[in-house]
Amino acid sequence: MISSDIIIIAVVGFFSGLIKTGVGVGAGLFLLPTLALAFPAKTALGLGAPLMLVSDIIGLRYYWKQWLPRVELTRLFLAALPGLILGVLVLPLIPGAIFRTGVGVFGVLYALGLLWPRFPVAALLKKLFGGLTARHADKGAYIYGFLGGVATVLAHAGGLVWSLYLITAARDRRIFVGATIILFFVTNTCKTISYVCIDILGPDGLLKVIPAIPMILLGSYFGNIINKKCNYLLFRKIVLCFIFLTSISLCR
């Protein structure tokens, strides 16, 4: 008989793959609160990393070499690494809720600034941070790369932070999703190893992920189809809506 834990992980894995290859952002923020309904919060955090790593590997097949130029990716990776290290160091010491709330508030305001330009506070953030990305791409990559590295370890929220940079830097929807997937592949590999080292993820958790792999494959397949069928302007609005909705979930 299949345990309820495996069923929950498999269902979550399906939607993780769907969101990852379809929209590129929101998979981690969907995973964490959903898994937390059945597992302790830090156990849910640990389970999320290998689940997303599987969907990253599948996503690389669909989006191979469809990402940002090597120079920009290198900047993001170099900045994300110290962010990952900082996140691993502070994770056992401080509650992630405080950081999640801060990321959530920022994401809500930024998404509103792009979806609703007349929203004053959001428009100000859009001008400050959007201008930074447009005029100083190297600085924007370093800032968002670092913050995303910290956020991905503490709350699987790195995609939300990186998307604020990629929504401007990426040329089209395939580049946007492809860039997030290669970022996630590297960082989720590091996170899975780190979570094992700090005892947030154990062998039992890794074994529970294995039965979910077919569902992740299925979700990733449908997500890739959805992405191909969607025009870029609509896609951009969908991404911003995902940022807004997932950011609200972090503010709770």
C-alpha positions as CSV (number, residue, x, y, z in Angstrom):
1,M,0.0,0.0,0.0
2,I,1.3,3.4,-1.0
3,S,1.7,5.7,2.0
4,S,0.0,9.1,2.1
5,D,3.4,10.8,2.4
6,I,4.5,9.4,-1.0
7,I,1.2,10.4,-2.6
8,I,1.5,14.0,-1.3
9,I,5.1,14.2,-2.5
10,A,4.1,12.8,-5.9
11,V,1.2,15.3,-6.4
12,V,3.4,18.2,-5.3
13,G,6.1,16.9,-7.7
14,F,3.7,17.0,-10.6
15,F,2.8,20.6,-10.1
16,S,6.4,21.5,-9.4
17,G,7.4,20.2,-12.8
18,L,4.4,21.9,-14.4
19,I,5.3,25.3,-12.9
20,K,9.0,24.9,-13.4
21,T,9.0,24.2,-17.2
22,G,5.8,26.2,-17.8
23,V,6.4,29.5,-16.1
24,G,9.9,29.1,-14.5
25,V,9.1,30.8,-11.2
26,G,6.9,29.8,-8.3
27,A,7.7,26.1,-8.1
28,G,9.6,26.4,-4.9
29,L,7.1,28.8,-3.3
30,F,4.4,26.3,-4.2
31,L,6.3,23.4,-2.8
32,L,7.2,24.7,0.6
33,P,3.7,25.6,2.0
34,T,2.1,22.6,0.4
35,L,4.6,20.1,1.8
36,A,4.4,21.9,5.2
37,L,0.8,20.8,5.4
38,A,2.0,17.2,5.8
39,F,5.6,17.6,7.2
40,P,7.4,19.7,9.7
41,A,8.5,23.0,8.2
42,K,12.2,22.2,8.0
43,T,11.5,18.7,6.7
44,A,9.3,20.2,4.0
45,L,12.2,22.6,3.2
46,G,14.6,19.7,2.9
47,L,12.3,17.6,0.7
48,G,11.8,20.5,-1.7
49,A,15.4,20.6,-2.9
50,P,15.7,17.0,-4.4
51,L,12.1,17.3,-5.8
52,M,13.0,20.5,-7.6
53,L,16.4,19.1,-8.7
54,V,14.6,16.3,-10.5
55,S,12.4,18.8,-12.3
56,D,15.5,20.9,-13.1
57,I,17.2,17.9,-14.8
58,I,14.1,17.2,-16.9
59,G,13.8,20.9,-17.7
60,L,17.4,21.1,-18.9
61,R,16.4,18.7,-21.7
62,Y,13.6,21.0,-22.9
63,Y,15.5,24.3,-22.5
64,W,19.1,23.2,-23.3
65,K,21.2,26.3,-24.2
66,Q,18.1,28.5,-24.1
67,W,19.3,30.9,-21.5
68,L,21.2,34.1,-21.0
69,P,24.7,34.8,-22.5
70,R,27.5,33.1,-20.5
71,V,28.8,36.4,-19.1
72,E,25.4,37.2,-17.5
73,L,24.9,33.7,-16.2
74,T,28.4,33.7,-14.7
75,R,27.7,36.9,-12.8
76,L,24.5,35.4,-11.4
77,F,26.3,32.2,-10.4
78,L,29.2,34.0,-8.8
79,A,26.8,36.2,-6.8
80,A,24.5,33.3,-5.8
81,L,27.4,31.2,-4.3
82,P,28.1,33.5,-1.3
83,G,24.4,33.9,-0.9
84,L,24.0,30.1,-0.7
85,I,26.8,29.9,1.8
86,L,25.3,32.7,4.0
87,G,21.9,31.0,3.8
88,V,23.3,27.6,4.9
89,L,25.1,29.3,7.8
90,V,22.1,31.2,9.2
91,L,19.4,28.7,8.4
92,P,20.0,26.7,11.7
93,L,20.2,29.9,13.7
94,I,17.2,32.1,12.6
95,P,13.6,31.5,11.7
96,G,13.1,31.6,7.9
97,A,9.7,33.3,8.4
98,I,11.2,36.7,8.8
99,F,13.2,36.5,5.6
100,R,10.3,34.9,3.7
101,T,8.1,37.9,4.7
102,G,10.7,40.4,3.5
103,V,11.0,38.7,0.1
104,G,7.3,38.4,-0.1
105,V,6.7,42.1,0.5
106,F,9.3,43.1,-2.1
107,G,7.9,40.7,-4.6
108,V,4.3,42.0,-4.2
109,L,5.4,45.6,-4.6
110,Y,7.6,44.9,-7.6
111,A,4.9,42.8,-9.4
112,L,2.3,45.5,-8.8
113,G,4.7,48.1,-10.2
114,L,4.8,46.3,-13.5
115,L,1.2,45.2,-13.6
116,W,-0.3,48.4,-12.2
117,P,2.1,51.4,-13.0
118,R,0.0,53.8,-11.1
119,F,0.6,52.0,-7.8
120,P,3.0,54.6,-6.2
121,V,5.2,52.5,-3.9
122,A,5.5,49.7,-6.5
123,A,6.3,52.1,-9.3
124,L,9.1,53.6,-7.2
125,L,10.6,50.1,-6.6
126,K,10.2,49.4,-10.3
127,K,12.0,52.6,-11.2
128,L,14.9,52.0,-8.7
129,F,15.5,48.3,-9.3
130,G,14.3,48.1,-12.9
131,G,16.5,51.0,-13.8
132,L,19.4,49.3,-12.1
133,T,18.9,46.2,-14.2
134,A,18.5,48.1,-17.5
135,R,21.4,50.6,-17.0
136,H,23.8,48.5,-14.9
137,A,23.2,44.9,-15.9
138,D,26.4,43.7,-14.1
139,K,25.4,45.3,-10.8
140,G,21.8,44.0,-11.1
141,A,23.0,40.5,-11.8
142,Y,25.3,40.6,-8.7
143,I,22.6,42.0,-6.4
144,Y,19.8,39.7,-7.5
145,G,22.1,36.8,-7.8
146,F,23.3,37.2,-4.1
147,L,19.8,37.8,-2.7
148,G,18.4,34.9,-4.7
149,G,21.1,32.6,-3.3
150,V,20.1,33.5,0.3
151,A,16.4,33.3,-0.5
152,T,16.6,29.9,-2.2
153,V,18.2,28.3,0.8
154,L,15.9,29.8,3.4
155,A,12.6,29.6,1.6
156,H,13.0,28.1,-1.9
157,A,12.3,31.7,-3.0
158,G,15.3,32.2,-5.2
159,G,13.2,32.0,-8.3
160,L,11.1,34.9,-7.2
161,V,14.2,37.1,-6.6
162,W,16.0,36.1,-9.8
163,S,12.8,36.6,-11.9
164,L,12.9,40.3,-10.9
165,Y,16.1,40.5,-12.9
166,L,15.3,38.0,-15.6
167,I,11.9,39.5,-16.5
168,T,13.9,42.4,-18.0
169,A,17.2,40.7,-19.0
170,A,15.7,37.7,-20.8
171,R,14.8,38.2,-24.5
172,D,11.8,35.9,-24.6
173,R,9.8,33.4,-22.5
174,R,12.1,30.4,-23.5
175,I,15.2,32.3,-22.4
176,F,13.5,33.4,-19.2
177,V,12.5,29.8,-18.2
178,G,15.8,28.3,-19.5
179,A,17.8,30.7,-17.4
180,T,15.8,30.0,-14.2
181,I,16.2,26.2,-14.8
182,I,20.0,26.3,-15.1
183,L,20.2,28.5,-12.0
184,F,18.0,26.1,-10.1
185,F,19.9,23.1,-11.3
186,V,23.2,24.4,-9.9
187,T,21.7,25.8,-6.7
188,N,19.4,22.9,-5.9
189,T,22.3,20.5,-6.3
190,C,24.2,22.6,-3.7
191,K,21.1,22.9,-1.5
192,T,20.4,19.1,-1.5
193,I,24.0,18.4,-0.4
194,S,23.9,21.3,2.2
195,Y,20.6,20.1,3.7
196,V,22.0,16.6,4.1
197,C,25.1,18.1,5.9
198,I,23.0,20.1,8.3
199,D,20.6,17.3,9.0
200,I,17.5,18.9,7.4
201,L,17.3,16.1,4.8
202,G,18.1,12.5,5.5
203,P,18.2,9.2,3.6
204,D,14.5,8.5,4.2
205,G,13.5,11.8,2.6
206,L,15.6,11.1,-0.4
207,L,14.0,7.7,-0.8
208,K,10.5,9.2,-0.6
209,V,11.3,11.5,-3.6
210,I,12.1,8.5,-5.9
211,P,8.4,7.4,-6.4
212,A,7.5,11.0,-7.4
213,I,9.8,11.1,-10.4
214,P,7.2,9.8,-12.9
215,M,4.8,12.5,-11.8
216,I,7.5,15.2,-12.1
217,L,8.2,13.9,-15.7
218,L,4.5,14.2,-16.5
219,G,4.2,17.7,-15.1
220,S,7.4,18.9,-16.8
221,Y,6.1,17.6,-20.2
222,F,2.8,19.6,-19.9
223,G,4.6,22.7,-18.6
224,N,6.8,22.7,-21.7
225,I,3.8,22.5,-24.0
226,I,2.1,25.4,-22.1
227,N,5.2,27.6,-22.5
228,K,5.4,27.0,-26.2
229,K,1.8,27.9,-26.8
230,C,1.8,31.1,-24.9
231,N,2.8,34.5,-26.5
232,Y,5.4,36.6,-24.7
233,L,3.2,39.5,-23.6
234,L,0.7,37.1,-22.0
235,F,3.6,35.0,-20.6
236,R,5.1,38.1,-19.0
237,K,1.8,38.9,-17.3
238,I,1.5,35.3,-16.1
239,V,4.9,35.5,-14.6
240,L,4.2,38.7,-12.8
241,C,0.9,37.3,-11.5
242,F,2.8,34.2,-10.3
243,I,5.3,36.5,-8.5
244,F,2.4,38.5,-7.0
245,L,0.5,35.4,-5.8
246,T,3.5,33.5,-4.5
247,S,4.8,36.6,-2.8
248,I,1.5,37.0,-1.0
249,S,1.8,33.5,0.3
250,L,5.2,34.4,1.8
251,C,3.7,37.3,3.7
252,R,1.4,35.2,5.7
